[in-house]
Amino acid sequence: MIHKSKFRQSYLFFLCAVAFFSCNKSTKPDVGNIKVDIKIERFDKDLYNGREKSIALTDSLLHKKYGAFYEDFIFKMVGNESYSRQEVLQGLYEDRNNAFADLNKEVDSVFPSLTQVENELTQSFKYIKYYYPKAQIPRFIGFLSGFSYQTPIGDDYVGIGLDMFLGKDSKFYGALVHSIPLYLSRRFTPDYIVPRVSEYYARENLFRERDEDRSLLSKMIYNGKILYFMDQIMPDNLPDSIKIGYTGQQLDWCKTYEAEIWAYYLENNFLYETDYPKIQVFLSEGPFTPGLGENRLSAPKLGVWSGWQIVRKYMQENPKVTLQKLMAETDAQKILTNSKYKPKLSN
């Protein structure tokens, strides 16, 4: 049952689902001969071990090894330009509450090695290189963000905030519930590292959203294309719930009420609305979508999910369209029309 309501915008972060359309069957190309071998540099370890050296020497070594990432870490992530690099380092090492040491210990226990993550990223980026041979493979740097950044992307790096993937039951997240709500921290598990890194890389490095795409429909299709791209570069057994960040229950809700959700957009003339405060309810994170469903069981960011289903249907209906042509297509209306997307209301 669907009702109207208002919704408060939340910050965007981005198990058990079976693909709805046949396009999710394994049709992936052979990428065995593509040379990609991703290694994740452990800035977190280098930073922590640097406490045993002089501040000046550690600063020099970290700056030389990590360059732009180190600058961003010092001045944007944990400090600001009011302090020098060495002053920020000194503050980290002199933390009287031992929070820095405790967090390092926790990260080491969860991630004694990142070999599995490296192997999964390698496979994902092999597919990216298959479809986009000119795509540049950045440096991958593991670090502690102070619970502020999951996957920051710089000019030559992708950071992996390991403290943002410790597992939903980590003692740290419970203590931060006022700044990191549980509907977000439940996704802070190791399983989410590769999907989130791949997604943000695609959004920032390959397919930037156009400023002129202001309507709900254009934003739905843009996000749907990103998730369809994820379908092509992620393992076939990766649940849809992890790709989009839903619980299994939320995914089931979307499938059950797919036609009602679509009818709601149409009845309220939302598809071509460009006033962001009116459409952000369908695009933003949250524990649920207020006003849609009963007992707070609805899923958030329904426009993203609907856009994904439209794009999947479009590719199913137009088998000659390549992934590259899909991602280059800027006409959202064309994709909707040619998708023949029209979910049927249940009886």
C-alpha positions, 0 to 999 in steps of 0.5 A, spaced: 500 500 500 502 506 498 501 513 501 504 520 500 509 523 505 515 528 505 522 525 506 529 528 509 535 527 505 540 523 507 548 523 505 549 518 499 553 512 501 553 507 498 543 477 501 540 473 497 537 475 491 536 471 484 536 476 478 529 478 475 531 478 468 535 473 464 540 478 462 543 476 469 545 469 466 553 468 466 555 471 459 561 474 461 567 475 456 573 471 457 578 476 460 584 471 462 589 474 457 588 481 460 594 484 464 591 487 471 594 485 477 591 490 483 595 490 489 593 495 495 598 499 499 597 499 506 598 506 508 594 504 515 600 500 517 606 505 514 602 510 518 602 506 525 609 504 524 611 511 523 610 512 530 616 509 532 621 514 528 621 521 528 615 525 526 620 529 521 622 522 518 615 519 518 612 525 515 618 525 509 617 518 508 610 518 507 610 524 503 615 521 498 611 514 498 604 516 498 604 523 494 597 526 493 594 521 497 598 523 503 596 531 502 589 529 502 589 525 508 593 530 512 589 536 510 582 534 508 581 527 512 584 528 518 586 535 519 586 541 515 591 547 512 591 550 519 596 545 521 602 543 518 603 535 516 608 534 522 603 537 527 597 533 524 602 527 525 604 529 532 596 529 534 595 522 531 600 519 535 599 523 541 592 521 542 591 520 549 585 516 549 588 511 544 583 511 539 588 511 534 592 505 536 585 501 538 582 502 531 589 500 528 588 493 532 581 492 530 583 493 522 589 489 523 584 483 526 579 484 520 584 485 515 591 481 516 591 481 509 588 484 503 589 478 498 582 476 497 580 483 496 586 484 491 584 478 487 576 480 487 578 487 485 583 485 479 577 481 476 573 486 476 578 491 473 579 486 468 572 486 465 573 494 466 579 494 461 575 489 457 570 494 455 574 500 456 581 498 454 584 506 455 581 506 462 587 508 467 588 503 473 589 507 479 593 506 485 589 503 491 591 505 498 588 502 504 588 507 510 584 509 516 579 514 515 577 516 522 570 513 520 569 519 515 571 516 508 569 509 505 572 510 498 575 517 496 578 518 489 584 522 487 587 524 481 591 518 481 588 513 487 582 510 490 582 510 497 579 504 501 577 506 508 578 500 512 575 502 518 568 503 514 568 495 512 570 492 519 563 488 519 556 491 522 557 488 529 563 492 530 564 496 537 566 502 533 559 503 529 555 502 535 558 508 539 558 512 533 550 511 531 548 518 532 553 520 526 553 513 522 546 510 523 545 503 523 542 503 516 548 505 513 553 501 518 550 495 516 553 495 510 560 496 513 562 489 511 568 486 507 563 484 502 562 491 500 569 493 499 569 491 491 562 493 489 563 500 492 570 501 490 568 499 483 562 503 483 565 509 485 570 508 480 565 508 475 561 514 477 567 518 478 572 516 472 568 513 467 561 515 467 560 522 470 553 524 471 551 530 466 549 537 470 543 537 465 540 531 467 535 534 472 529 530 471 527 524 475 527 520 469 534 522 467 537 520 474 533 514 474 536 512 468 543 514 469 543 510 476 540 504 472 546 504 467 551 504 473 548 498 476 547 495 470 555 496 469 556 493 475 552 487 473 557 486 467 563 487 472 561 483 478 561 476 479 555 473 477 553 470 484 554 477 487 547 479 490 543 484 487 542 487 495 549 488 495 550 492 489 544 497 491 545 496 498 538 493 500 537 488 505 534 482 502 527 484 505 527 491 502 529 487 495 523 483 496 519 489 497 521 492 491 519 486 487 513 485 490 511 492 489 514 494 482 508 495 478 505 500 484 512 504 485 511 505 477 504 507 477 506 512 483 511 515 479 506 516 473 500 518 477 504 524 480 507 526 474 514 525 477 518 522 471 519 529 468 520 533 475 526 537 475 525 540 482 530 536 486 527 537 493 521 534 490 524 528 487 530 527 492 526 522 496 527 517 490 534 518 490 537 518 497 539 514 502 535 512 508 532 506 512 526 506 508 521 511 504 516 515 508 509 514 505 511 508 501 509 501 504 506 500 511 510 499 517 516 502 514 518 496 510 519 500 504 526 500 501 529 507 500 532 510 493 526 507 489 528 511 483 535 508 483 532 501 483 527 502 478 532 505 473 536 499 474 530 495 472 528 499 466 535 499 463 535 491 464 529 491 460 532 495 455 538 491 454 533 485 454 529 488 449 535 490 444 540 485 444 544 488 439 546 494 443 553 493 446 555 495 453 559 501 451 553 504 447 548 503 453 553 507 457 554 513 452 546 513 450 544 520 454 537 520 451 533 517 457 526 517 454 529 513 448 531 508 453 525 508 457 521 507 450 525 502 447 525 498 454 517 497 453 518 497 461 511 496 464 510 492 470 503 489 471 499 490 477 498 484 481 491 482 482 
